[in-house]
Every structure is written in C-alpha cells, then in structure tokens.
Amino acid sequence: IQKLRELVQDGTLGPVVLYQNAFTGPAFQMKDRWFSKKAISGGGTLMDTSIHSVDIFRFIVGEIAEQRALTAHHLEGTDVEDASMLLVKSESGAIGCLSASWVAGDGQSFVEVVGQNGRALFDYTVGDQVRLRRRGEKEWEIIEVRPSAGFVEEIERFLAAIRGEQELLVTAQDGLRALEIVQSCY
C-alpha cells in the first residue's frame, strides 16, 4: 500500500482517474459473530471491511469529497448488509469503487490505482509485489516489496510513535474521518 502511494505521489501514474479495492470472500460464518449484529457492530460489510478501504483510499488518493453506497442482504438471521459497494470521489476527481462481501463464493483482495500514465495493482494474495503497467506498454513491470507483518508491524509502529521514534502514518482523526464517511452511507 505504501508503494502504491509512492507511485501516486512521485507522479509515476500521473493524475489518478480510477481506483478499485475489493475485500470479498466466503465468510458465511459471519452470521454467527458479533459483526452481523447491528446493535453491536453498527453495520455489516461497510462498517467491518469498507472502513479499511476508506482508510486506504484516503492514504493513497486523498480526501473523499463524495460517497454513496449500495448494499445487499443475503444471510438469513442477520440484520446487516453482507455485500456492499461504496463509490467514492476524491477532492481531485478520482473515482473509486470499494467492494466488500462476506458471501462471495470466490474471494478477492486487491487495490488497483489507474492514473493517466498507467496503472498499479497490489494483490494481497501475492504480498511481495506490486504490478505496474505504464501507458502504452503491454507488459507488467514487477516491483518487489517487503511483505507486511500485518498487525505485528502495526503495533510495533504505534509503540515506536509513542516512544517518539517514528511518525504515525494514520492518525485518530483519519479513523474518525473514515467512520464519518461510512456512517453517512447508512
């Protein structure tokens, strides 16, 4: 994700036009967990998964100026959405589609950024590379990246920030803003 942001910020992709992010998969067991209880969770896939997608979009592309969502409910015995698409538009005019689902039979987890000069794709199932294809080229360039240690790395960075050794990449205000964006869709 940091590499995608770098490719946007250094101008490699040019101005961002389109953005896609999907966190979908078969997670049918969610109907038996607190995530699917509106009184506890506040919502379904928008609140559970798309909140992270909002964070990632804002981190890579910039502030969200508009948002709209479509949701669907498939799992019996739940009172929240289990599939959703959140459409966002950045202040710079980039349009994004953030897809989330607990009931997609074949899952996918990726982030794709399309600019006027090319596109970059990070597929979470291939966590050690970002694919880059510049405008006019047919072949993808593979950029090797260090796979993330996930929550361990996140906690280590947070502790380093507390010790004054590093800056936070994302703040509490970023979390609040993501929550405001998702809540406005309910």
trRosetta pair geometry for C-beta under 8 A, 3 or more apart (Angstrom, degrees):
i j d omega theta_ij theta_ji phi_ij phi_ji
1 4 5.6 -47 -151 32 35 113
1 5 6.6 38 149 -18 64 103
1 56 5.9 -97 -139 -137 130 102
1 59 6.7 31 160 103 116 138
1 60 6.9 -108 -171 -63 81 111
1 111 6.6 59 -104 38 82 160
1 122 6.7 -134 -69 63 52 168
2 5 5.6 -52 -151 36 35 114
2 6 6.4 40 149 -23 65 104
2 169 7.9 -76 -94 -135 106 150
3 6 5.4 -49 -148 33 34 116
3 7 6.5 36 153 -20 65 103
3 120 7.8 -148 123 174 92 141
3 122 7.3 132 67 -78 109 127
3 130 4.7 -151 108 -20 138 153
3 143 6.3 169 -178 115 142 134
3 145 5.1 -99 -32 -92 146 136
4 7 5.8 -53 -150 34 32 112
4 8 6.7 30 151 -15 63 104
4 60 5.3 -23 117 -122 108 129
4 111 6.1 -55 -65 111 171 124
4 113 5.5 132 -168 -2 109 134
4 120 5.5 172 -121 109 80 131
4 122 5.8 -89 -50 -17 123 126
4 130 6.4 -167 -63 -133 76 139
5 8 5.8 -58 -154 37 33 110
5 9 6.0 23 155 -13 69 112
5 59 6.0 -67 -86 141 131 86
5 60 4.8 -121 -86 -112 75 65
6 9 5.8 -59 -138 43 29 105
6 10 5.8 13 168 -7 68 113
7 10 6.5 -53 -127 44 22 99
7 12 4.4 -71 -157 59 74 127
7 13 5.3 69 144 -24 97 107
7 113 7.1 148 89 76 118 137
7 120 5.1 87 95 -39 164 161
7 130 7.6 -159 -28 142 141 148
7 132 6.8 -158 -124 -106 147 122
8 12 7.7 -63 -57 47 19 85
8 13 5.7 -30 -95 40 56 125
8 16 6.0 -3 -131 -55 115 117
8 60 5.8 115 1 179 152 78
8 61 6.8 -120 -147 -93 163 48
8 113 6.3 -79 -68 165 110 156
8 115 7.1 166 -114 -64 74 134
11 14 6.6 37 -171 -87 67 37
11 117 7.7 47 161 25 67 153
12 115 7.9 120 98 48 58 150
12 117 6.8 -152 150 96 39 130
12 118 6.9 -53 145 52 79 126
12 120 7.8 60 104 -50 120 129
12 132 7.3 -36 149 -151 133 137
12 134 7.9 -93 175 -98 85 98
13 16 6.5 35 114 -84 127 72
13 113 6.0 -17 -143 121 171 109
13 114 7.5 -175 -171 -176 121 18
13 115 3.1 118 148 15 92 141
13 116 7.6 106 148 38 63 52
13 117 5.5 165 180 63 25 93
13 118 5.3 -109 -124 66 63 81
13 119 7.0 72 -134 -96 110 23
13 120 6.1 -85 -79 -9 126 108
14 115 4.1 156 64 148 74 115
14 116 3.7 -91 117 60 141 86
14 117 3.3 130 -20 -7 114 99
14 118 7.2 121 11 19 99 67
14 135 7.8 12 -1 -23 138 130
15 92 7.0 -150 -158 157 100 124
15 93 8.0 14 167 66 121 109
15 94 7.7 -157 162 -68 78 99
15 115 5.9 152 79 -156 31 95
15 116 5.2 32 51 -2 81 117
16 19 6.4 22 175 -55 123 105
16 60 7.9 115 -91 134 158 94
16 61 5.3 -114 85 -126 165 97
16 90 7.3 44 85 30 123 149
16 92 6.9 80 54 94 95 130
16 94 4.0 3 109 -98 103 139
16 113 5.9 -58 -125 -171 112 100
16 114 7.2 100 -155 76 68 45
16 115 5.0 -59 -93 -93 46 85
17 94 6.2 -164 -146 -121 5 76
17 95 7.4 -15 159 29 52 83
17 114 5.5 -58 62 107 94 91
17 115 6.1 133 2 -132 84 29
17 116 6.1 107 -36 -58 117 68
18 94 7.0 -162 -66 -163 14 82
18 95 5.9 -21 -112 69 62 84
18 96 7.3 134 -172 -91 49 49
18 113 7.9 160 92 -160 56 38
18 114 4.2 3 61 56 94 120
19 57 6.2 113 131 -126 151 96
19 60 7.4 148 -132 94 136 127
19 61 5.8 -63 -64 -61 156 144
19 88 8.0 -39 71 70 123 102
19 94 5.8 56 -16 158 113 116
19 95 7.1 -173 27 95 82 38
19 96 3.6 -27 75 -102 108 96
19 97 7.4 171 91 24 63 56
19 111 7.8 -15 -171 -169 89 81
19 112 7.0 166 -156 89 45 60
19 113 5.5 -3 -112 -112 83 64
19 114 7.0 -151 -70 25 41 76
20 96 7.0 -178 -75 -154 30 71
20 97 5.3 -6 -114 62 75 93
20 99 7.6 4 -169 2 87 105
20 110 7.4 17 110 100 97 99
20 111 7.4 169 91 -152 56 38
20 112 4.5 6 55 53 97 104
20 114 7.9 40 -1 -9 93 106
21 53 4.6 160 106 -142 138 105
21 56 6.1 134 -115 86 156 134
21 57 6.7 -116 -6 -62 143 93
21 96 7.0 14 6 -177 98 114
21 97 7.6 -179 34 92 61 53
21 98 4.9 -4 66 -118 104 74
21 99 7.1 -177 94 29 53 68
21 110 7.1 -153 -137 95 47 52
21 111 4.8 2 -105 -108 90 75
21 112 7.5 -167 -70 24 50 63
22 98 7.8 173 -82 -162 41 42
22 99 4.2 -8 -113 66 83 110
22 100 7.6 -180 -155 -73 53 42
22 108 4.9 25 104 95 131 102
22 109 6.5 -132 98 -107 74 28
22 110 5.8 19 45 44 92 79
23 49 4.6 -157 90 -175 130 122
23 50 7.7 -163 44 -71 117 49
23 52 7.0 48 -25 72 160 121
23 53 6.5 -140 2 -60 116 110
23 99 7.4 173 33 93 50 65
23 100 5.3 2 69 -112 88 80
23 109 5.4 37 -113 -115 62 86
24 83 7.9 39 -126 -127 110 86
24 99 5.8 -29 -45 128 120 104
24 100 6.3 178 -78 -151 74 26
24 101 4.0 28 -134 43 98 98
24 104 4.0 32 163 22 113 151
24 107 5.1 -168 105 -137 63 70
24 108 5.6 17 53 44 97 71
24 109 7.6 -168 32 -67 53 62
25 101 7.2 155 22 87 33 82
25 102 7.5 -17 73 -137 62 34
25 104 5.8 -33 -75 69 10 100
25 106 7.8 -63 -125 143 59 19
25 107 2.5 9 -99 -96 83 140
25 108 7.3 175 -68 11 81 33
25 109 7.4 -18 -41 -45 118 96
26 102 7.9 46 -163 167 23 50
26 103 7.2 28 -121 -149 55 26
26 104 6.6 -108 -58 83 56 53
26 105 5.6 35 -72 -133 110 34
26 106 7.6 22 -30 -59 101 21
26 107 6.1 -112 3 -39 63 106
27 30 4.9 54 129 -31 99 111
27 102 4.1 -82 70 -152 100 81
27 103 7.6 -80 51 -56 65 40
28 31 6.6 -20 173 2 60 107
28 75 7.0 163 -147 -104 71 118
28 102 6.9 137 -79 147 32 93
28 103 6.5 74 -88 -108 77 70
29 32 5.8 -53 -175 37 66 107
29 33 6.7 60 133 -23 79 110
30 33 5.4 -68 -148 37 45 113
30 35 5.3 -63 -159 77 98 124
30 36 5.2 120 143 -45 85 117
30 48 8.0 31 -145 -146 136 177
30 75 7.2 -128 79 -53 94 172
30 78 7.7 26 115 -95 89 150
30 82 7.0 152 83 -127 135 106
30 102 4.5 -57 19 -159 150 150
31 36 5.2 -44 -120 52 37 175
31 75 4.5 -152 -82 172 120 136
31 76 7.5 36 -145 70 148 49
31 77 5.5 76 -180 83 119 108
31 78 5.0 -108 -127 -50 83 116
31 82 7.9 -15 -71 -94 88 139
32 36 7.7 45 11 37 19 131
33 36 6.1 95 66 9 68 94
34 37 5.4 -61 -155 31 50 115
34 40 4.8 -82 -171 112 99 149
34 41 6.1 145 141 -55 76 100
35 41 5.2 83 -148 -94 36 152
35 44 7.3 77 151 -138 85 54
35 48 5.1 46 -157 -95 117 138
35 80 7.8 -117 141 63 64 152
36 41 7.1 50 -18 10 11 149
36 44 6.4 31 -118 -113 62 91
36 75 6.8 -62 -141 91 144 144
36 78 4.0 -66 175 -130 118 120
36 79 7.5 119 160 35 74 56
36 80 5.5 -152 -151 39 55 114
36 82 7.4 9 -115 -84 109 100
36 102 7.9 -88 -79 40 111 172
37 40 4.4 39 93 24 110 109
37 41 5.9 120 67 0 60 99
37 78 7.7 -107 -69 -142 45 76
37 79 7.1 44 -136 41 40 101
37 80 7.5 -51 1 -16 6 120
38 41 6.4 -70 -116 56 25 85
38 42 6.8 45 -165 -133 60 6
38 43 6.6 39 -126 -80 80 31
38 44 7.8 -40 -84 -45 81 76
38 79 4.8 -79 -7 99 118 106
38 80 5.1 161 -71 -66 87 97
41 44 7.3 77 106 -82 138 34
41 47 5.8 137 152 100 95 141
41 48 6.8 -12 -173 -65 133 95
41 80 6.7 -29 75 -65 127 162
42 47 5.1 160 88 -126 95 158
42 183 7.8 -47 166 -100 125 91
43 46 5.2 -50 144 66 137 99
43 47 3.4 132 68 -18 104 124
43 48 7.4 -144 98 -18 80 75
43 80 5.5 134 -174 -145 37 119
43 81 7.0 -6 -177 30 86 95
43 182 7.2 -164 56 155 158 113
43 186 6.0 -116 -91 -85 129 131
44 47 6.5 108 50 30 20 95
44 48 6.4 -48 164 2 37 114
44 71 7.3 121 57 -158 122 129
44 73 7.8 167 -23 -101 165 83
44 78 7.3 80 -99 153 121 129
44 80 3.1 156 -56 141 97 108
44 81 4.0 -163 54 62 135 59
44 82 5.6 -91 -180 -69 143 44
44 84 7.2 150 91 -29 104 124
44 102 7.5 -103 178 -4 106 125
45 48 5.6 -61 -124 49 30 104
45 49 5.1 -25 -167 32 72 113
45 50 6.2 73 137 -17 73 101
45 71 7.5 167 50 -133 104 100
45 80 7.7 155 -5 139 60 106
45 81 5.6 -84 26 107 92 94
45 82 6.0 97 -32 -155 113 24
45 83 6.3 47 9 -95 157 13
45 84 4.6 -179 84 13 116 110
45 100 3.9 167 166 118 114 116
45 101 6.1 -7 -115 -90 159 27
45 102 6.1 -147 -79 -20 108 90
46 49 7.6 -51 -94 55 7 73
46 50 4.5 -37 -142 41 46 134
46 51 7.3 83 151 -42 53 76
46 69 6.0 23 -102 -150 134 160
46 71 6.7 -61 -34 -90 118 123
46 81 6.3 49 -8 62 98 131
46 84 5.0 -69 -59 113 84 175
46 86 6.4 114 -124 -63 94 121
46 100 6.8 165 -75 54 38 142
46 182 5.2 152 156 -158 99 103
46 185 6.0 -141 -156 84 153 134
46 186 7.3 -179 84 -64 152 91
47 50 7.4 14 -19 49 16 91
47 51 6.0 23 -164 -36 35 120
47 80 7.7 -71 28 -161 118 138
47 182 6.0 130 -92 153 56 141
48 51 7.2 179 81 12 8 108
48 100 7.5 158 75 172 88 142
48 102 8.0 27 77 -59 150 115
49 52 6.2 -59 -172 30 43 106
49 53 6.7 38 140 -17 72 107
49 100 3.9 154 87 -140 128 132
50 53 4.8 -50 -148 37 51 119
50 54 6.3 59 151 -26 73 94
50 69 7.8 78 157 -115 172 130
50 84 6.2 -66 -40 92 141 129
50 86 5.0 108 -160 -7 140 140
50 98 5.3 106 -139 130 95 125
50 100 4.8 -108 -53 -18 88 144
50 182 6.1 142 99 -110 106 114
51 54 5.8 -46 -153 29 32 114
51 55 6.9 36 146 -18 60 102
51 178 5.2 90 -166 149 76 118
51 179 6.8 21 -134 -83 117 58
51 182 5.3 -39 -88 -43 80 154
52 55 5.5 -49 -154 33 38 116
52 56 6.4 35 150 -18 68 105
53 56 5.7 -53 -146 37 33 110
53 57 6.3 37 154 -21 66 104
53 86 6.9 143 92 53 133 128
53 98 3.9 128 141 -153 144 126
53 100 6.9 -132 -14 -56 141 111
54 57 5.8 -52 -146 35 30 112
54 58 6.3 25 158 -14 64 108
54 64 7.0 -51 -153 -26 93 150
54 86 7.3 -49 -68 117 94 155
54 88 7.3 142 -116 -70 78 155
54 98 6.9 -17 -59 -85 60 174
54 178 4.3 140 99 -140 124 90
54 181 5.2 162 -146 79 145 140
54 182 6.2 -116 -25 -50 153 96
55 58 6.1 -63 -150 40 26 106
55 59 6.1 27 154 -22 65 111
55 170 6.4 20 -163 -131 115 147
55 174 6.4 77 -129 153 89 109
55 175 7.5 4 -94 -96 117 55
55 178 5.1 -16 -62 -87 78 146
56 59 5.5 -55 -145 36 31 115
56 60 6.2 13 162 -6 67 111
56 111 6.1 -114 155 -104 140 142
57 60 6.3 -69 -145 45 25 97
57 61 5.4 -29 -179 29 67 118
57 64 6.8 53 111 -68 125 110
57 88 6.0 75 155 76 164 153
57 90 7.5 -152 162 -72 103 104
57 96 5.3 155 -128 106 131 177
57 98 6.7 -79 -43 -69 133 124
58 61 7.0 -63 -105 58 18 79
58 62 6.7 -37 -150 138 52 12
58 63 6.2 35 -136 -99 95 36
58 64 6.3 -70 -82 -22 95 93
58 174 6.7 174 102 -151 141 98
58 177 7.0 109 -110 107 168 129
58 178 7.1 -123 5 -78 141 89
59 169 7.3 36 -135 155 123 104
59 170 6.8 -50 -87 -82 117 106
59 174 7.9 51 -70 -158 87 141
60 111 7.4 156 -28 169 162 136
60 113 6.2 -129 157 -82 137 138
61 90 4.9 -125 140 -71 114 149
61 92 7.3 -142 171 42 86 119
61 94 5.1 -122 -161 75 129 150
61 96 6.8 -152 4 -51 166 132
61 113 7.3 -174 -72 -124 97 114
62 90 4.8 85 72 -164 96 127
62 91 5.9 -91 128 37 122 97
62 92 5.7 77 53 -4 150 113
62 94 7.5 116 39 30 102 124
63 90 6.4 113 76 -155 46 78
63 91 4.9 28 75 -15 99 119
63 177 8.0 -78 -132 179 86 147
64 67 5.8 29 163 -53 131 108
64 88 4.9 -58 -132 -166 118 119
64 89 7.1 102 -156 67 71 41
64 90 6.1 -67 -101 -102 45 53
64 91 7.7 -177 -144 -31 3 75
64 181 5.6 52 74 -114 148 139
65 89 5.6 -56 61 98 93 88
65 90 6.3 72 2 166 95 20
65 91 4.7 123 -50 -82 117 59
66 88 6.9 156 87 -156 60 48
66 89 4.3 12 52 43 103 110
67 86 6.3 -8 -164 -177 105 97
67 87 6.9 157 -152 85 52 54
67 88 4.9 -9 -101 -104 85 77
67 89 7.6 -154 -67 20 48 69
67 181 5.3 101 -14 -167 165 93
67 184 6.3 102 73 82 118 120
67 185 6.2 -77 130 -66 111 106
68 86 7.6 164 85 -156 36 54
68 87 5.0 -10 62 59 85 103
68 185 6.9 131 -156 -118 25 97
69 84 5.8 -4 -172 -171 112 112
69 85 6.8 166 -151 86 64 48
69 86 4.6 -22 -99 -104 96 70
69 87 7.2 -178 -84 18 41 70
69 185 3.7 52 10 -166 128 133
70 84 6.7 166 87 -151 51 62
70 85 5.2 5 53 53 95 94
70 87 8.0 42 -1 -11 90 103
71 81 3.5 -66 -175 -114 123 150
71 83 6.9 144 -161 85 57 55
71 84 4.4 -15 -106 -101 77 94
72 81 6.2 91 55 -150 31 94
72 82 7.1 -62 95 58 73 69
72 83 4.4 -13 58 67 103 105
72 84 7.2 -169 20 -73 68 51
73 78 7.1 -157 -156 87 101 99
73 80 7.4 168 -109 105 105 27
73 81 5.6 -95 -72 -112 76 50
73 82 6.1 91 -131 12 46 90
73 83 8.0 -154 -65 30 23 82
74 82 5.3 -96 38 65 87 128
74 83 6.5 45 -6 -4 116 115
74 103 4.9 -114 67 63 140 179
75 78 4.6 35 95 14 109 127
75 82 4.9 99 0 -46 108 159
75 102 7.2 -24 -33 90 136 121
75 103 6.4 -158 -49 -72 95 127
78 82 6.6 83 83 -54 152 115
81 84 5.2 70 134 -61 139 107
82 101 6.6 54 143 -154 67 65
82 102 4.6 -79 -164 46 92 106
82 103 5.0 61 134 -16 121 115
83 100 7.2 177 -147 97 40 59
83 101 4.1 15 -113 -112 81 98
83 102 7.3 -120 -63 30 63 63
83 103 5.9 -72 -53 45 107 104
83 104 7.2 115 -109 -49 111 86
84 99 7.4 170 91 -150 53 44
84 100 5.1 0 57 59 92 96
84 101 7.3 178 22 -73 55 65
85 97 6.0 -18 -167 -166 105 92
85 98 7.0 145 -160 74 51 50
85 99 5.3 -14 -105 -100 80 71
85 100 7.8 177 -80 23 37 66
86 97 7.6 145 75 -159 49 43
86 98 4.2 -19 61 62 99 108
86 100 7.6 24 -3 4 102 108
86 182 7.5 -50 -111 -110 150 73
86 185 6.5 -65 -119 -89 101 165
87 95 7.2 -11 -171 -171 92 93
87 96 7.1 160 -156 85 46 54
87 97 5.8 -15 -103 -102 71 67
87 98 7.7 -166 -73 22 25 76
88 95 7.4 159 86 -157 50 48
88 96 4.6 -11 61 60 96 103
88 98 6.6 34 -2 -8 113 113
88 181 7.5 17 -109 -174 122 133
89 93 6.9 -20 -175 -144 98 30
89 94 7.1 164 -155 82 54 44
89 95 5.3 -18 -102 -102 79 68
89 96 7.5 -176 -78 20 33 75
90 93 6.6 -35 73 33 83 22
90 94 4.3 19 25 49 122 92
90 95 7.9 -127 10 -64 78 28
90 96 7.4 69 -32 -11 93 110
101 104 4.1 89 96 -24 136 102
101 107 8.0 -158 77 -112 97 80
104 107 5.6 119 91 -90 112 59
104 108 7.7 -63 122 13 150 78
109 123 7.3 104 87 -167 65 57
109 124 3.8 -36 110 34 115 132
109 125 6.7 126 55 -33 97 81
110 121 6.4 -7 -176 -170 120 91
110 122 6.4 166 -157 89 69 53
110 123 4.7 -23 -103 -106 105 61
110 124 6.4 -135 -78 -2 47 80
111 121 7.5 165 87 -151 50 47
111 122 4.9 4 55 55 92 101
112 119 6.4 6 -177 -178 96 110
112 120 7.1 174 -150 89 54 47
112 121 4.6 -6 -106 -105 88 81
112 122 7.7 -166 -74 27 48 58
113 119 6.7 171 89 -153 50 63
113 120 5.1 -1 55 55 96 92
113 121 8.0 -165 25 -73 61 43
114 118 7.9 -127 -146 124 55 32
114 119 4.4 -15 -107 -104 72 101
115 118 6.1 10 60 56 93 52
115 119 7.0 175 24 -84 64 47
116 135 7.2 -14 145 -59 49 143
117 134 6.4 -30 155 -151 81 80
117 135 5.1 -102 -161 -7 40 117
118 132 6.4 41 144 -178 136 81
118 133 5.6 -171 -162 97 101 49
118 134 4.0 -60 -84 -120 137 39
118 135 5.1 -114 -65 -28 68 66
118 137 7.6 11 -114 32 115 109
119 132 7.5 175 91 -148 46 47
119 133 5.5 0 56 57 86 91
120 130 5.8 8 -175 169 105 111
120 131 6.8 161 -155 84 53 52
120 132 4.9 -11 -104 -101 86 75
120 133 7.9 179 -80 22 43 60
121 130 7.0 159 76 -165 42 65
121 131 4.5 -11 58 58 97 103
121 132 8.0 -169 22 -70 67 36
122 129 8.0 -178 -125 102 68 48
122 130 5.1 -34 -83 -111 87 84
122 131 7.8 179 -74 20 38 72
123 126 4.7 42 81 32 106 96
123 131 7.7 26 -4 1 100 114
124 127 6.1 16 -165 -81 47 88
126 129 5.6 -35 139 46 107 100
127 145 8.0 -98 157 83 56 103
127 147 4.2 66 123 -124 113 101
127 148 6.8 -105 -174 25 122 77
128 144 6.2 -10 155 -152 87 77
128 145 6.1 -173 -168 65 41 65
128 146 7.4 -14 -132 -138 78 15
128 147 4.9 -47 -79 -53 79 95
129 142 5.2 -27 -159 -166 132 94
129 143 6.3 137 -160 71 71 49
129 144 5.7 -41 -98 -105 79 45
129 145 6.2 158 -100 19 21 86
130 142 7.8 141 73 -161 43 49
130 143 4.5 -21 63 65 91 109
130 145 5.7 60 -14 -21 96 128
131 140 4.5 -16 -167 -174 107 131
131 141 7.3 140 -162 70 54 48
131 142 6.2 -28 -104 -102 67 60
131 143 7.5 -173 -84 20 18 81
132 140 6.7 128 62 -166 36 73
132 141 4.5 -30 70 64 95 101
132 142 7.9 -180 24 -81 79 15
132 143 5.8 50 -8 -17 117 116
133 137 5.6 -151 -167 82 76 105
133 138 7.9 -42 -153 162 119 9
133 139 7.2 -171 -118 101 96 31
133 140 4.9 -60 -67 -104 99 65
133 141 6.9 163 -82 12 44 76
134 137 4.8 63 62 7 81 125
134 141 7.4 33 -14 -2 93 123
137 141 7.8 14 124 -28 158 96
148 153 5.6 -113 -170 30 82 154
149 152 4.4 -66 139 70 112 110
149 153 4.0 128 60 -38 94 102
149 156 7.9 31 79 12 133 131
150 153 6.3 120 54 23 24 99
150 154 6.9 -46 147 -6 41 106
151 154 5.1 -53 -144 37 38 118
151 155 6.1 37 158 -19 70 103
152 155 6.1 -57 -150 37 27 106
152 156 6.4 27 152 -18 63 109
153 156 5.6 -54 -145 38 31 113
153 157 6.3 31 156 -19 65 106
154 157 6.0 -56 -150 36 27 109
154 158 6.4 28 152 -20 62 108
155 158 5.5 -53 -147 36 33 114
155 159 6.3 32 155 -17 66 105
156 159 5.9 -56 -148 38 30 109
156 160 6.3 31 153 -19 64 107
157 160 5.6 -54 -147 37 32 113
157 161 6.4 36 152 -22 64 103
157 166 6.1 -83 -156 92 75 147
157 168 7.4 112 143 -119 103 58
157 169 7.2 -11 159 0 148 104
158 161 5.7 -53 -152 32 31 112
158 162 6.7 34 149 -20 63 102
158 168 7.3 39 -110 -109 61 99
159 162 5.5 -48 -150 32 36 115
159 163 6.5 29 152 -12 66 105
160 163 5.7 -58 -148 43 34 108
160 165 4.2 -81 -173 70 87 114
160 166 4.3 36 121 18 117 113
161 164 7.5 44 -177 -77 33 22
161 165 7.3 -95 -71 53 25 68
161 166 5.3 -67 -73 79 67 79
161 167 6.6 46 -115 -166 102 13
161 168 4.8 45 -120 -61 158 81
168 171 5.6 109 102 -81 134 67
170 174 4.5 -107 -165 71 83 154
170 175 7.1 93 153 -46 109 81
171 174 4.9 115 53 0 65 97
171 175 7.4 -121 106 1 46 86
172 175 5.4 -51 -154 35 40 115
172 176 6.4 42 148 -20 68 103
173 176 5.5 -50 -146 37 35 113
173 177 6.3 38 153 -22 65 103
174 177 5.7 -53 -147 35 31 112
174 178 6.5 34 153 -20 63 103
175 178 5.8 -52 -150 33 32 112
175 179 6.5 31 152 -17 63 106
176 179 5.6 -57 -152 37 33 113
176 180 6.4 36 151 -22 66 103
177 180 5.6 -50 -148 33 34 114
177 181 6.5 35 153 -20 65 103
178 181 5.8 -54 -151 34 32 111
178 182 6.5 24 155 -11 66 107
179 182 6.0 -57 -144 42 31 105
179 183 5.9 30 159 -20 66 112
180 183 5.9 -56 -139 39 26 110
180 184 6.4 32 159 -28 61 105
181 184 6.1 -55 -155 26 26 112
181 185 7.5 24 149 -20 57 104
182 185 5.9 -60 -167 26 39 113
182 186 7.7 37 146 -24 66 99
183 186 5.9 -51 -161 19 45 112
